[in-house]
Each structure stands twice: as C-alpha cells, then as structure tokens.
Amino acid sequence: MRLGSDHVRVRVPATSANLGPGFDALGLALAHFDTVEVRALGNPDVTVEVFGEGATELPTGEDHLIVRAIRATLDDVGAPQVGLHLICHNTIPHGRGMGSSAAAVVAGILAVRMLIGDPEALSNTAAFRIASAFEGHPDNAAPAILGGATIAWTSPDGPHATALPVHADVVPVVLVPSVRCATKTARGVLPATVPHADAAFNAGRAALLVQALCHRPELLFDATVDRLHQEYRSAVMPTTLELVRALRAAGQAAVVSGAGPSVLVLERASDGDAAARVRAELLGAPGPDGMTESGWQVLMPGIAADGALAERL
C-alpha cells in the first residue's frame, strides 16, 4: 500500500463508555474534541508537539500513543513506515473516564486512513480491531469513530459496533473532578464473578437504556441503574460515587463516566433548568470556565453525531 498524502488532520471526540448498565458495550460520543495534524516526513525523525491537556506530561517521540497507533496501522495495511511530525491540540481531560486514550488511538488509525492512497482499504471493522488491540475493548473506540451512541461487541471474527439514533431530548452533562483515576486501577477492583441476579438485572436495564436513548428519554433514570461495576469502584473513587448517589437521590440519571472518576448525567432538554438547579445545590454555581465552588468542572458538550473526522490537507 502506497501513501497518497503527507499531511492530514483528524478531530476526535471525547467519549463516555458504559452509561451505567451497558458495561463494556454502550458508549456515547461527546462534542469535546482533540485535534491532531500529522505530517509524513521523508526522513526518520519523529516529533510530537502537544498543546493543552498533557502538554507537559506526554511523550514527544515514538512512545506517544498516537505515533504507536500510526505505526501499528501502517503495518496492518502494508504501508511503509515514515518519519512523523504531529501537532496535537488536546481538550479531552486525561484519566477522567472521557476516552482520552481511545481518542489518541483512533486519531492515529484515521490519520493513516487519510495518509494511504486508498482510504477505503482501512474499514471501520479494521479500525475497531486495531483500536481494541490497544484498548482491550471497543466501547470507547466505537463512539469515537461512529459518533452518537453505539453498541460494541466482540465475535469470533473480531470486534464490531453499530450506531444508535439518540433522541433530541437527551442532553449529556459531564462533571469532571480535579483528581484522576487510571483505567487499570478502576478495573482492578472489579470482582471476577458477580451474582446471577445482578447480571440478569443489568441485562434488562441495558436493553431498556437503548430504548430510553433512542425513543423514550423519560425512562433514562430507571434505565441507568447499574449493579455490575459502579459500587465496586467506590473504594478507589469514593467522592465520585457519593456524587452519583446524591444526583440519583434528586432524580437525575447520573452514572460513572467510563472508568471514572468523572460523572455523566443524561439530562433532558424538556426538563428546563431543573437539572442545573440540582447541580448547583450539590456542587455550587459554576463560573465562566464551568468550575464549581466544590472543585468539579461542569462540561455541557452535546453529542458528537458524526464521530471522528479526518481530512487531507
């Protein structure tokens, strides 16, 4: 496979996985984006410039996650390895359960889609497969690529996903704490087995959640109850679970966003300011930057209906 371009740009949305009961299956793309420009060089040099989130922390060479994803994808499609110059503008918070690592992986994969001579040679199925090799599961990669709400699953021939049409009344709000929690830590406290009754309960609520997201937003509160993972994680993110419980006690469809510690609230536009008043009572009024008196940042990103966008420059 030859290269067809040497300069591309990819914009990738933040994502929230699980959405409560849909553990490792359901996800939602949020209109809060990272953008990366990728140049293919005629020499072997690799340079990564990072602005915004992670600017002083992330690797600036071959170890950067986007570079690693580009390398793996070039190999996958049989394209030659090249030198790289990346310029990354990051807004997705790191270590907060908003899919920052999946966004980086998807950015690398879709950059290669635009770099190669035949973009159609890198299908979404192949993209999910490569992303899952990095992430371990496709629940964040699916909404990052497809946009909107998604269901991801793995079959003998690899990971797959399908998009869901989200009802216009559904409004995602993300409450971001100042602290981080690594996905490995959050998954490490989950038990190897769960009671059959809890598994059956979650199967029903996950099915109900699909109906609530697509057609019946008034069911979101009941549809977001979880028994598989959230309470088990309270040991490593107690403040997050306290906020989830408080919001739910006030009638809000609040869940842990991905592996946490952010909180996702699936509000309804038809409820007006009711949800905002609940948030203000619990967290204090947000300032111009969305930061509340209690140290939680309120993000109201909307839903990224189209997912990641890649273009040749």
N, C-alpha and C positions, 0 to 999 in steps of 0.2 A: 504494500500500500504506500503510495507516494503522498507527500504533503501537497496541499493545494493552496495554503495560505500561511503567512508567517506572523500575522498579527490579529488576535481575536479578543473579544470581550465577553465575559459571562456575568450575569446578575443572578444570584441565587437567594431564594427566600429563607428566612428562619422557619422552623417547623416545631410543632408540638406533637409528640407521639403519645400513644395510649388513650388519651382523652377520657381517663378513668378506667372503665372496664375492658377497653379494647387493647389489652396488654400485648405489645409486640406486633400488633396488627393494624390498628387505626392510627391515622395521622392527619394533621392539618397544616397547610402552608400559610404562613403569616407574611403580610406585606411589610416586612422589615428585612432589608437586604444587605448582603455582602456583594461587592463588585470586584472583579479581578480582570486585569488586562494581561495577556500572555503574548510575548514575542518569541518566536523561534529564531535562534541565532545560528550563524554559520561557524561558530567556534564552540568549544565545550563548556564555556563559562555558565554558571548558574547564579543569578542574583534575584533576591526577593525583597521588595520594599513593602513594608506593612504600615498602614495608617489606620488610626482608630483602635478598635479592640485588639489587644495582643501586640501592639506596636513595639513594646519593649521586652516582650517575652517569647515571641515565636521565632523559630529558626529562620535564617535568611539564606539557606542553601539547599542542598539535596535532601535534608531532613524535613523540610517543610511539607506538610501534609498534601498540599495541592501539587507540589512537584512530584511527590511519591505517587499520587493518583495519576498524574500525567504519564509518568514512566510506565506504570502498570498498564495503562490503557493503550499507549503506543505499542507496547509489546503484544497486547491482546489482539490488536488489529493488524499487526505485522508491519507497522510503520517504523521508520528509522528514528533512533534517539537523537536529540539535538540539544544544543545549549538553550538556556531559557532565561528570560528576563520577565519577572512578574511584578506587577504593581497591584497591591491588594488594599482596598478600602473597606474596612470591616465595621459593621454596626451591630452584628449579632453578638450578644453577650456570651462569653465563654464560661463553660462549667455551670450553666444555669438551666439546663434542660430545654434549650431552644434550638438544638440541632446544629450548633456551630461546626462540629467535626463533619457531619454529613454534608453541610453546605460546602465545606472545603473539598471533600471528596467529589461531590457532584460537579463543582466548578472545574476541577481537573479533568474529569471524564468528558464533560461537554465542551471544554476547550479543545480537546483532541478531536471531538466530532467536527468542529469547525476548522481545525488545522489540516485534517486529511482531505485528500482530493475528492472522496466520495462520502459525504456525511451520512448518507443512508446506510452505509456499511456498519455504522455503530448504532444499533437499535436501542430502544428503551429497555428491552429484555436484557441485552448485553450490558447496558449501563447499570441496571439493577444487580446483575450478577457481580460485576466488578465492585460496585459500592458495598454490597453485602459482604464481600471478601474482606473489606476494610472494617466495616461497622459491626459485622456479626449478625445483622438482621436488617431488613429493608424498610422498617417502619418510618424512619425519617427520610431516607432517600426517596421513597415513593412520592410523598407530597412535594418534596423539593423539586423533583423532575416534572411531575404531572400537574401540580397545583391543586388548589381546593382541598377537599377531604379525600382520603384514599384508604383503601383496604389492601394490605400487603399479605402475601402468604408464600410459603415455600413448598414446592412439589419436587418429585424426583429429578425433574429436569432443571431445577433451579428456582430462584425467587421470581415472583410476579407481583403485579399490582393493578388495581383498577381505580378509576376516579369516581367520586360521588358528587352529584349536584347539590351544593349547600343552599339551604333556604335563605332568602334575602334577609330574614328577620334575625339570623344568628350573627352575633357580634362578639368576636374574641377579644378578651382583655387579659393581658399578661402582667402579673405582679412580680417584679424582679427584686430579689434581696441583694444585699451587698456581698454576701458570702457565696462561695462556690461549693459544689459537691461533684466529685468525679463520678462519671457513669459507672466505672468499675466498683467504686465504693457503694453506690446505691444498689447495684445489682448483687453485690457481695452479701448483703444482709437478707436476701430473699431465701426462703426455705426451698429445699429440694423437692418437697411434695406439699400439697395443700389438701384440706378436706374436700371430699367429693361434693358436698353440699355447696361449698364456696365456688368450686369450678362450675357447677351447674348454674348457680346464681349469676356468675359473671357471663356465662354464655348467653343467658336470657337478656341481661342488661346491655351487652354489646350489640345484640341484634336490635334491641329497642333503640339504641343510640343511633344506628343507621337511619331508622325511621324518623327519629327526632331531628337529626341533622338535615335530612333531605326534605321532609314533609311536615313534621309536627314539632316545631320548636317548643311548644308548651310542655312537651314531655322531657325536655333536657334535664330537669332536676332529677327525676326518677331514673333517667337513662344513664346518668353519670356516676351512679353508686358503684363502688369497687370493693372487692374482698380479696383480691389476689396479690396486690403489691404495695398499695399506699401505706397502710398501717404498719406493715413490716419495716418500712423505711423511716418510721418516726424516730428510731434510735439515732440516725445519722442526720436527720433534718427536723428536729422537734418543732422549731418555730414555723416551718412550712406546714406541717400537719395541724398545728394549732390554728393557723390562719384558715386552712381548708375547712376545719371543723366549724370555726366561727362563721365563715361565709355561708356554709351549708345550713347552719342553725338559723341564719337570717333568710333562708330560702334561695340562695344563689347556687347555680350549678358549677361549683368550684372543684377542681381536681389538681393533682400534682402534674406539672407540665413535664412530660417525658420522664427522665430520671431525677428531675428536680435540680435545685430547690425552688425554682420559680413556681408560681401558681397560675393556672389558666382558669379563667371564668368565662363560661359560654353564656353571655348575656343575650337579651332580646331587645331589639330596637324598639319594639312596640311597648316595652315597659317604661320608656321615657327615662327620667333621671333617678328612678328608684334604686337601681344598682349602684349608681355613683354615690348616692346618699349613704348606702350601706358601707361602701368602701371608705368614704370619708369618716364615718363614725368609728370604723375599726382601725384605720391607718392614719387618719388626719388628712387635711386637704393637700392635694398635690400642687407643687409650684409649677412655674413655666416649663421646667425640664421634666415634669412628671414625678419628681421626687416628693415623697410624703414626709411628714414630720417624724414618722416612725422608721424611716430609712428604706422603705420599699418604693421602687420606681414603678409607676403605672404607665404601661405601654398600651396604646389602642391602635394596633397596626392595620386592622382589617384583614381580609382573606386575600391571599395571592392566588387569584383564579387560574393564572397561566403557568405557574411554577417558574422554573429557571428559564432564562432567555439567553441565548448565545448568538453572537454575530461576528462576521468577519469585518475587520477594519481596514 
